């Protein structure tokens, strides 16, 4: 969940969510979308280190007995999606297109610097890399913003493998996104429904076929809110589609890692589904973790947790579904917790 504030104390809502409600992950932002101002959570390096330390402190007060790390996440793809661009002393990052132009050695060196930067600030989860293909350079939010490595799946695989391998070496989990493919979209799911049925290409699944074979790196898969009737004739957005997340990603591709929903407050979901409907559909579809960024809407951790508990008690979500999600999340946390970080 996202939250407001660059510093927290015991009465801060986020402190309560962590210590009392058992929230397992937080997401930090530079810009506050509601006020269109910068400084929502990130102002300078000393402040960020102090904030991530405080977040861990309150998470450690929780009654949970797993002793595993709080997930502290950031969107740090490089280029246009880099939450640290205004933080003095942080490196200027290359966008995905520029990263793809580097040879393997230079690429590894560049990503080592990125990983060092966020690890030293206290992050252990990076919502990157984008493995969408660059199929539309004029519209949408992928190719136009240079967030895709290439239109060639093999080039995407090359860069993504190095990206994930290097971040994992620093004890940082990563996230392949946006499944099953956002690269051909002409719209923005932050603003409403985006249908890729007519533009989707089967090659968009090729990176996942290859990358998901490596089960040793702590990497999850983030869903897309796109409608793709070639993959689910019902027209449900992929985030809410059991056909896409369970039948395709889990069963056909054989993936048993964490599936995380993209932000459920984005208009492609929030404009068309209630909180209860969205939570019920995405968990039953196969999502193990849910994002509520609190940028485009407002939800408390207690509100979401209560909603999930009600759905389980009323048997709209099975206990087994929750247990399976918990098993995958714990395995991911154990993977990053057991890595002894050594500065390089």
GIHUNOR-V920495 format. One record per pair of residues at least 4 apart in sequence whose ideal C-beta (glycine too) atoms are under 6 Angstrom apart, sorted by the first residue. I is the first residue (numbers start at 0). J is the second residue. D is the distance in Angstrom with one decimal. If there is no record, write none. Layout:
# GIHUNOR-V920495
i->{I,I}
j->{J,J}
d->{D,D}
This chain:
# GIHUNOR-V920495
i->{0,0,1,1,1,1,2,5,5,5,7,7,7,7,9,14,14,15,16,16,16,17,17,17,18,18,18,20,20,20,21,21,22,24,25,25,26,26,27,27,27,28,28,29,29,29,30,31,31,32,37,38,41,42,44,47,48,48,51,51,54,55,58,67,67,68,68,68,70,71,71,72,72,73,73,73,74,74,74,75,75,75,76,76,76,77,77,77,77,78,78,79,81,83,89,90,90,93,93,94,95,95,95,95,96,98,99,99,99,99,101,101,106,107,107,110,110,111,114,114,114,114,114,117,118,118,123,123,124,125,125,125,126,128,128,129,129,129,130,130,130,130,131,131,131,131,131,132,132,132,133,133,133,133,134,134,134,135,135,135,136,138,139,139,139,140,140,141,141,141,141,142,147,148,148,148,149,149,152,152,152,155,155,156,156,159,163,163,163,166,166,167,167,169,170,170,170,172,172,172,173,174,174,175,176,177,177,177,178,178,179,179,179,180,181,181,183,183,183,184,184,184,186,188,188,188,188,189,190,191,191,192,193,194,195,195,195,196,196,196,199,199,206,207,207,211,211,217,217,217,219,219,219,220,221,221,222,222,222,222,223,224,224,224,224,224,224,225,226,226,228,228,230,231,231,231,231,235,235,236,237,238,238,239,239,239,240,241,241,242,243,244,244,244,244,245,245,246,247,248,248,249,249,257,257,257,257,257,258,258,258,259,260,260,260,260,262,262,263,263,263,263,264,264,264,264,266,268,268,269,272,272,274,275,275,278,279,279,280,281,282,282,287,287,287,291,293,298,298,300,301,310,310,311,316,332}
j->{291,300,26,292,293,294,13,40,42,46,11,13,14,53,14,18,57,19,20,22,300,22,57,58,57,60,61,300,301,304,61,63,300,70,54,71,72,292,40,41,73,39,40,37,41,82,37,36,39,294,85,42,47,46,88,120,120,121,71,121,71,69,69,332,336,123,332,336,124,122,123,124,126,82,117,122,80,82,126,117,125,127,80,127,129,81,92,93,94,94,145,144,92,89,116,112,116,97,98,145,145,146,147,148,145,158,148,149,154,158,105,106,161,161,165,162,165,165,118,165,166,169,171,122,169,171,171,335,172,166,171,173,174,159,162,146,147,176,155,159,175,206,141,147,180,181,182,150,182,203,142,147,149,150,150,182,183,139,142,183,142,185,143,184,185,144,187,146,147,181,182,147,182,154,155,158,154,155,202,205,206,159,206,206,209,210,173,216,218,171,173,216,217,340,335,338,340,217,331,335,218,219,221,220,221,181,221,223,220,222,230,237,243,203,223,225,195,198,199,193,195,225,193,193,224,265,267,265,266,266,267,267,225,226,199,225,227,227,228,229,227,229,210,211,252,252,254,331,334,335,256,257,259,258,259,261,237,238,260,261,237,236,238,261,265,267,268,237,234,236,232,234,243,235,240,242,243,239,240,267,243,260,281,280,281,284,284,245,284,246,247,248,258,284,285,249,285,250,251,252,254,254,285,287,288,327,328,331,285,286,287,288,281,286,289,290,290,292,268,277,289,291,269,291,295,296,270,272,277,296,276,277,306,279,306,306,310,315,284,286,286,316,324,327,328,298,297,302,303,304,305,315,316,316,320,336}
d->{4.9,5.7,4.9,4.1,4.0,5.9,4.0,5.8,5.3,5.6,4.0,5.6,5.2,5.2,5.4,6.0,4.5,5.1,4.7,4.3,3.7,5.3,4.1,4.6,4.8,4.0,5.5,4.6,5.4,5.9,5.5,5.6,4.6,3.5,5.9,5.7,4.6,5.8,4.2,5.9,5.6,4.6,5.5,5.6,4.7,4.4,5.2,5.4,4.0,4.3,5.9,5.2,5.6,4.7,5.7,4.7,5.8,5.8,5.4,2.7,6.0,5.7,3.9,4.0,5.7,6.0,5.9,5.4,4.8,5.2,5.7,4.0,5.9,5.4,6.0,5.0,5.3,5.6,4.9,5.7,4.9,5.9,4.1,4.2,5.9,5.8,3.7,5.3,5.8,2.5,5.6,4.5,4.8,4.2,5.8,5.6,5.9,3.8,5.1,4.0,5.9,5.4,5.6,4.8,4.5,5.8,4.4,5.3,5.7,5.4,4.1,4.1,5.3,5.6,5.9,5.6,4.3,5.7,5.9,5.5,4.9,4.2,5.9,4.1,4.7,6.0,5.5,5.5,4.7,5.9,5.6,5.3,4.8,4.8,4.5,4.9,5.9,5.8,5.3,5.2,4.9,4.2,4.9,5.3,5.9,4.6,3.6,5.2,4.0,5.4,4.4,3.7,5.8,4.4,5.9,4.4,4.2,5.1,5.0,5.7,4.3,4.2,5.8,4.5,5.3,5.8,5.0,5.0,5.2,5.6,5.1,5.4,5.8,5.8,4.7,4.5,3.6,5.5,5.4,3.7,5.4,5.9,4.8,5.3,4.9,5.8,4.8,5.1,5.1,4.3,5.0,4.6,5.5,5.8,5.1,4.0,4.6,4.1,6.0,5.2,4.8,4.9,4.8,5.1,3.7,4.2,5.8,3.6,5.1,5.6,6.0,5.8,5.8,3.1,4.7,5.9,5.3,3.7,5.6,4.9,5.1,5.8,3.9,5.0,3.9,5.4,3.9,5.0,5.2,4.9,5.8,5.4,5.0,4.3,4.6,4.8,5.2,5.7,4.3,5.7,5.4,5.7,5.5,5.5,6.0,5.9,4.9,5.4,3.9,5.0,5.9,3.9,5.2,5.3,5.1,5.7,5.4,4.2,5.2,5.5,4.9,4.6,5.1,5.7,5.9,3.8,5.8,5.7,5.4,5.6,5.4,5.7,5.2,5.7,4.5,4.0,5.3,4.7,4.3,5.9,4.6,5.0,5.4,3.9,5.4,5.5,5.4,4.8,4.5,5.0,5.1,5.2,5.9,4.5,3.3,4.8,4.3,5.4,5.0,5.4,5.2,5.8,5.9,4.9,5.9,4.8,5.9,5.2,5.3,5.1,5.3,4.1,4.9,4.5,5.0,5.8,4.6,4.5,5.2,5.2,5.9,5.9,5.2,5.9,4.5,3.6,4.5,5.6,5.2,5.7,4.1,4.3,5.9,6.0,5.6,5.4,5.3,5.4,5.9,4.3,5.7,5.4,3.7,5.0,5.9,4.8,5.8,5.2,5.7,5.9,5.9,4.5,4.4,5.1,5.4,5.8}
